[in-house]
Amino acid sequence: MSEDNTIECKHLKSSILLMVGHLEKVAEELDYESIQEMLQHLLKAKRVFVMGAGRSGLVGRAFAMRLMHLGFSSHVVGETTTPAVSSGDVVVAISGSGQTRSISDLGKVAKDIGATLVSITSNKDSKLGNLSDNVIELHGRTKDDAGGYVERHMRGEYTYLTPLGTSFETSASVFLDAVIAELIYITGASEADLKSRHTNIE
């Protein structure tokens, strides 16, 4: 901040451009066969359950909402009104590291029940990835970022928290919005269809 308390926004544009560049790289490196498999699982699902911890959980909520707008029976794991998972359901787990204990443990529960587990992660060889029927790998972390957001924060390493800490969640959010766009095309849904299912008691 300058002496007259003016905020200069020195790094805002460069941070945005850094994330745009990262998203372009993610799009180029996607395994489209895995994505086709994911789409097939979603279209065949009796119900879709979405889960994630922290910021990944917020991304998951947005995805579940859009699925509902498309006419899917979708639920967020952990909500008080979420029904029991059963065979024939699809559980979509979102975890950058794939090692988040709560999510990987719930992934195992879903598999034990007989549900199909689809994971969005930056580490397909993680505990969650190895449990999954279908893995979408989004390269959202670097080797220098391996310690995770919380560990870096505890150590007081703040300099690059924003671009590295948000890269996976940003990628997952954009990717899942693109999945919704693909599902709109496949199902032939119109904007009017989506609007008809949007909440009217806000």
C-alpha positions as YAML, in Angstrom:
chain: A
units: angstrom
residues:
- id: 1
  name: MET
  ca: [0.00, 0.00, 0.00]
- id: 2
  name: SER
  ca: [1.35, 3.45, -0.86]
- id: 3
  name: GLU
  ca: [1.88, 6.28, 1.65]
- id: 4
  name: ASP
  ca: [-1.51, 7.85, 0.85]
- id: 5
  name: ASN
  ca: [-3.24, 4.51, 1.62]
- id: 6
  name: THR
  ca: [-4.11, 3.91, -2.05]
- id: 7
  name: ILE
  ca: [-4.39, 0.24, -2.91]
- id: 8
  name: GLU
  ca: [-2.35, -0.34, -6.05]
- id: 9
  name: CYS
  ca: [-3.49, -3.87, -7.06]
- id: 10
  name: LYS
  ca: [0.00, -4.71, -8.31]
- id: 11
  name: HIS
  ca: [-0.56, -8.43, -8.62]
- id: 12
  name: LEU
  ca: [-4.27, -8.81, -9.36]
- id: 13
  name: LYS
  ca: [-4.08, -8.88, -13.17]
- id: 14
  name: SER
  ca: [-1.01, -11.11, -13.21]
- id: 15
  name: SER
  ca: [-2.73, -13.54, -10.81]
- id: 16
  name: ILE
  ca: [-5.77, -13.74, -13.09]
- id: 17
  name: LEU
  ca: [-3.58, -14.31, -16.14]
- id: 18
  name: LEU
  ca: [-1.61, -16.96, -14.24]
- id: 19
  name: MET
  ca: [-4.83, -18.83, -13.51]
- id: 20
  name: VAL
  ca: [-6.02, -18.45, -17.13]
- id: 21
  name: GLY
  ca: [-2.75, -19.95, -18.31]
- id: 22
  name: HIS
  ca: [-3.12, -22.77, -15.82]
- id: 23
  name: LEU
  ca: [-6.65, -23.53, -17.05]
- id: 24
  name: GLU
  ca: [-5.43, -23.71, -20.64]
- id: 25
  name: LYS
  ca: [-2.79, -26.23, -19.57]
- id: 26
  name: VAL
  ca: [-5.39, -28.26, -17.67]
- id: 27
  name: ALA
  ca: [-7.67, -28.37, -20.74]
- id: 28
  name: GLU
  ca: [-4.82, -29.58, -22.94]
- id: 29
  name: GLU
  ca: [-3.86, -32.36, -20.50]
- id: 30
  name: LEU
  ca: [-7.33, -33.77, -19.82]
- id: 31
  name: ASP
  ca: [-7.95, -37.47, -20.48]
- id: 32
  name: TYR
  ca: [-11.11, -37.25, -22.55]
- id: 33
  name: GLU
  ca: [-11.78, -40.99, -22.38]
- id: 34
  name: SER
  ca: [-12.06, -40.67, -18.60]
- id: 35
  name: ILE
  ca: [-14.42, -37.72, -19.04]
- id: 36
  name: GLN
  ca: [-16.60, -39.71, -21.45]
- id: 37
  name: GLU
  ca: [-16.74, -42.45, -18.84]
- id: 38
  name: MET
  ca: [-17.76, -39.91, -16.20]
- id: 39
  name: LEU
  ca: [-20.55, -38.58, -18.41]
- id: 40
  name: GLN
  ca: [-21.84, -42.11, -18.96]
- id: 41
  name: HIS
  ca: [-21.87, -42.77, -15.21]
- id: 42
  name: LEU
  ca: [-23.80, -39.54, -14.57]
- id: 43
  name: LEU
  ca: [-26.36, -40.21, -17.29]
- id: 44
  name: LYS
  ca: [-27.01, -43.75, -16.01]
- id: 45
  name: ALA
  ca: [-27.09, -42.82, -12.32]
- id: 46
  name: LYS
  ca: [-30.19, -43.31, -10.24]
- id: 47
  name: ARG
  ca: [-28.99, -40.41, -8.09]
- id: 48
  name: VAL
  ca: [-25.79, -38.35, -7.88]
- id: 49
  name: PHE
  ca: [-24.13, -37.52, -4.56]
- id: 50
  name: VAL
  ca: [-21.36, -34.91, -4.46]
- id: 51
  name: MET
  ca: [-18.78, -34.45, -1.70]
- id: 52
  name: GLY
  ca: [-15.66, -32.46, -0.92]
- id: 53
  name: ALA
  ca: [-14.02, -30.76, 2.05]
- id: 54
  name: GLY
  ca: [-13.41, -27.03, 2.43]
- id: 55
  name: ARG
  ca: [-13.25, -25.09, -0.84]
- id: 56
  name: SER
  ca: [-13.63, -28.32, -2.81]
- id: 57
  name: GLY
  ca: [-16.91, -28.82, -0.98]
- id: 58
  name: LEU
  ca: [-18.12, -25.43, -2.16]
- id: 59
  name: VAL
  ca: [-17.24, -26.39, -5.75]
- id: 60
  name: GLY
  ca: [-19.20, -29.61, -5.23]
- id: 61
  name: ARG
  ca: [-22.27, -27.74, -4.01]
- id: 62
  name: ALA
  ca: [-22.28, -25.61, -7.15]
- id: 63
  name: PHE
  ca: [-22.03, -28.75, -9.30]
- id: 64
  name: ALA
  ca: [-24.86, -30.48, -7.43]
- id: 65
  name: MET
  ca: [-27.05, -27.41, -7.91]
- id: 66
  name: ARG
  ca: [-26.46, -27.35, -11.66]
- id: 67
  name: LEU
  ca: [-27.20, -31.08, -11.89]
- id: 68
  name: MET
  ca: [-30.50, -30.42, -10.13]
- id: 69
  name: HIS
  ca: [-31.28, -27.67, -12.64]
- id: 70
  name: LEU
  ca: [-30.71, -30.25, -15.38]
- id: 71
  name: GLY
  ca: [-33.23, -32.60, -13.81]
- id: 72
  name: PHE
  ca: [-30.81, -34.99, -12.10]
- id: 73
  name: SER
  ca: [-31.59, -36.24, -8.61]
- id: 74
  name: SER
  ca: [-28.53, -34.72, -6.93]
- id: 75
  name: HIS
  ca: [-27.50, -34.39, -3.28]
- id: 76
  name: VAL
  ca: [-24.61, -32.98, -1.25]
- id: 77
  name: VAL
  ca: [-23.08, -35.45, 1.19]
- id: 78
  name: GLY
  ca: [-23.32, -34.18, 4.76]
- id: 79
  name: GLU
  ca: [-26.52, -32.16, 4.39]
- id: 80
  name: THR
  ca: [-29.27, -33.00, 6.88]
- id: 81
  name: THR
  ca: [-31.76, -33.80, 4.10]
- id: 82
  name: THR
  ca: [-29.40, -36.03, 2.09]
- id: 83
  name: PRO
  ca: [-30.79, -39.58, 1.75]
- id: 84
  name: ALA
  ca: [-28.81, -42.80, 2.12]
- id: 85
  name: VAL
  ca: [-26.55, -43.82, -0.75]
- id: 86
  name: SER
  ca: [-27.42, -47.12, -2.43]
- id: 87
  name: SER
  ca: [-26.28, -49.34, -5.27]
- id: 88
  name: GLY
  ca: [-27.00, -47.67, -8.59]
- id: 89
  name: ASP
  ca: [-26.03, -44.23, -7.29]
- id: 90
  name: VAL
  ca: [-22.94, -42.28, -8.34]
- id: 91
  name: VAL
  ca: [-20.79, -40.47, -5.78]
- id: 92
  name: VAL
  ca: [-18.61, -37.65, -7.11]
- id: 93
  name: ALA
  ca: [-15.70, -36.90, -4.76]
- id: 94
  name: ILE
  ca: [-13.62, -33.72, -5.15]
- id: 95
  name: SER
  ca: [-10.20, -33.62, -3.49]
- id: 96
  name: GLY
  ca: [-7.05, -31.95, -4.78]
- id: 97
  name: SER
  ca: [-4.65, -34.21, -2.91]
- id: 98
  name: GLY
  ca: [-6.88, -37.27, -2.97]
- id: 99
  name: GLN
  ca: [-5.63, -37.88, 0.55]
- id: 100
  name: THR
  ca: [-8.20, -35.91, 2.57]
- id: 101
  name: ARG
  ca: [-9.10, -38.49, 5.20]
- id: 102
  name: SER
  ca: [-12.78, -37.62, 5.54]
- id: 103
  name: ILE
  ca: [-13.35, -37.81, 1.77]
- id: 104
  name: SER
  ca: [-11.31, -40.95, 1.14]
- id: 105
  name: ASP
  ca: [-13.02, -42.68, 4.08]
- id: 106
  name: LEU
  ca: [-16.45, -41.73, 2.71]
- id: 107
  name: GLY
  ca: [-15.33, -42.91, -0.72]
- id: 108
  name: LYS
  ca: [-14.63, -46.35, 0.74]
- id: 109
  name: VAL
  ca: [-18.07, -46.36, 2.37]
- id: 110
  name: ALA
  ca: [-19.66, -45.54, -0.99]
- id: 111
  name: LYS
  ca: [-17.76, -48.37, -2.66]
- id: 112
  name: ASP
  ca: [-18.73, -50.82, 0.11]
- id: 113
  name: ILE
  ca: [-22.39, -49.89, -0.45]
- id: 114
  name: GLY
  ca: [-22.06, -50.63, -4.16]
- id: 115
  name: ALA
  ca: [-22.19, -47.08, -5.52]
- id: 116
  name: THR
  ca: [-19.97, -45.92, -8.39]
- id: 117
  name: LEU
  ca: [-17.20, -43.60, -7.18]
- id: 118
  name: VAL
  ca: [-16.05, -40.84, -9.53]
- id: 119
  name: SER
  ca: [-13.16, -38.70, -8.29]
- id: 120
  name: ILE
  ca: [-11.93, -35.28, -9.36]
- id: 121
  name: THR
  ca: [-8.36, -34.94, -8.08]
- id: 122
  name: SER
  ca: [-4.87, -33.78, -8.96]
- id: 123
  name: ASN
  ca: [-3.40, -37.10, -7.82]
- id: 124
  name: LYS
  ca: [-4.86, -40.22, -9.45]
- id: 125
  name: ASP
  ca: [-2.44, -42.42, -7.49]
- id: 126
  name: SER
  ca: [-3.79, -41.19, -4.16]
- id: 127
  name: LYS
  ca: [-5.87, -43.16, -1.67]
- id: 128
  name: LEU
  ca: [-9.06, -41.71, -3.18]
- id: 129
  name: GLY
  ca: [-7.89, -42.24, -6.74]
- id: 130
  name: ASN
  ca: [-7.05, -45.88, -6.10]
- id: 131
  name: LEU
  ca: [-10.52, -46.47, -4.61]
- id: 132
  name: SER
  ca: [-12.36, -44.93, -7.55]
- id: 133
  name: ASP
  ca: [-14.11, -46.48, -10.52]
- id: 134
  name: ASN
  ca: [-13.41, -43.38, -12.60]
- id: 135
  name: VAL
  ca: [-10.74, -40.70, -12.00]
- id: 136
  name: ILE
  ca: [-10.54, -37.28, -13.62]
- id: 137
  name: GLU
  ca: [-7.08, -35.86, -13.00]
- id: 138
  name: LEU
  ca: [-6.74, -32.08, -12.94]
- id: 139
  name: HIS
  ca: [-3.19, -30.92, -12.50]
- id: 140
  name: GLY
  ca: [-3.83, -28.37, -9.79]
- id: 141
  name: ARG
  ca: [-0.79, -28.59, -7.55]
- id: 142
  name: THR
  ca: [2.96, -28.51, -8.03]
- id: 143
  name: LYS
  ca: [5.72, -30.37, -6.15]
- id: 144
  name: ASP
  ca: [6.49, -27.14, -4.29]
- id: 145
  name: ASP
  ca: [2.84, -27.04, -3.24]
- id: 146
  name: ALA
  ca: [2.76, -30.60, -1.91]
- id: 147
  name: GLY
  ca: [2.51, -29.54, 1.73]
- id: 148
  name: GLY
  ca: [-1.01, -28.23, 1.25]
- id: 149
  name: TYR
  ca: [-2.69, -24.95, 2.12]
- id: 150
  name: VAL
  ca: [-3.08, -25.48, 5.87]
- id: 151
  name: GLU
  ca: [0.53, -26.55, 6.43]
- id: 152
  name: ARG
  ca: [1.88, -23.56, 4.47]
- id: 153
  name: HIS
  ca: [-0.42, -21.24, 6.38]
- id: 154
  name: MET
  ca: [0.78, -22.61, 9.74]
- id: 155
  name: ARG
  ca: [4.39, -22.08, 8.64]
- id: 156
  name: GLY
  ca: [3.64, -18.48, 7.69]
- id: 157
  name: GLU
  ca: [4.41, -19.00, 3.99]
- id: 158
  name: TYR
  ca: [1.93, -16.55, 2.47]
- id: 159
  name: THR
  ca: [3.67, -15.23, -0.66]
- id: 160
  name: TYR
  ca: [2.15, -17.61, -3.20]
- id: 161
  name: LEU
  ca: [-0.87, -18.89, -1.31]
- id: 162
  name: THR
  ca: [-3.44, -17.44, -3.66]
- id: 163
  name: PRO
  ca: [-2.31, -18.83, -7.02]
- id: 164
  name: LEU
  ca: [-1.16, -22.21, -5.72]
- id: 165
  name: GLY
  ca: [-3.78, -22.67, -3.03]
- id: 166
  name: THR
  ca: [-6.65, -21.99, -5.40]
- id: 167
  name: SER
  ca: [-5.37, -23.66, -8.58]
- id: 168
  name: PHE
  ca: [-7.10, -27.01, -8.05]
- id: 169
  name: GLU
  ca: [-10.40, -25.57, -6.83]
- id: 170
  name: THR
  ca: [-10.50, -23.06, -9.69]
- id: 171
  name: SER
  ca: [-9.73, -25.81, -12.20]
- id: 172
  name: ALA
  ca: [-12.36, -28.11, -10.67]
- id: 173
  name: SER
  ca: [-15.00, -25.38, -10.74]
- id: 174
  name: VAL
  ca: [-14.37, -24.54, -14.40]
- id: 175
  name: PHE
  ca: [-14.13, -28.22, -15.37]
- id: 176
  name: LEU
  ca: [-17.42, -29.13, -13.69]
- id: 177
  name: ASP
  ca: [-19.17, -26.15, -15.31]
- id: 178
  name: ALA
  ca: [-17.88, -27.52, -18.63]
- id: 179
  name: VAL
  ca: [-19.30, -30.94, -17.71]
- id: 180
  name: ILE
  ca: [-22.67, -29.27, -17.16]
- id: 181
  name: ALA
  ca: [-22.39, -27.58, -20.57]
- id: 182
  name: GLU
  ca: [-21.68, -30.97, -22.14]
- id: 183
  name: LEU
  ca: [-24.66, -32.53, -20.35]
- id: 184
  name: ILE
  ca: [-26.90, -29.70, -21.56]
- id: 185
  name: TYR
  ca: [-25.83, -30.52, -25.13]
- id: 186
  name: ILE
  ca: [-26.25, -34.30, -24.68]
- id: 187
  name: THR
  ca: [-29.68, -34.06, -23.05]
- id: 188
  name: GLY
  ca: [-30.95, -31.26, -25.27]
- id: 189
  name: ALA
  ca: [-31.99, -29.22, -22.24]
- id: 190
  name: SER
  ca: [-32.99, -25.61, -22.84]
- id: 191
  name: GLU
  ca: [-32.38, -22.55, -20.70]
- id: 192
  name: ALA
  ca: [-36.11, -22.59, -19.92]
- id: 193
  name: ASP
  ca: [-35.75, -26.15, -18.57]
- id: 194
  name: LEU
  ca: [-32.98, -25.03, -16.22]
- id: 195
  name: LYS
  ca: [-34.88, -21.93, -15.11]
- id: 196
  name: SER
  ca: [-37.98, -23.99, -14.35]
- id: 197
  name: ARG
  ca: [-36.06, -25.89, -11.66]
- id: 198
  name: HIS
  ca: [-34.31, -22.87, -10.15]
- id: 199
  name: THR
  ca: [-35.41, -22.01, -6.63]
- id: 200
  name: ASN
  ca: [-38.31, -19.54, -6.50]
- id: 201
  name: ILE
  ca: [-38.25, -18.79, -2.77]
- id: 202
  name: GLU
  ca: [-35.00, -16.79, -2.55]
...
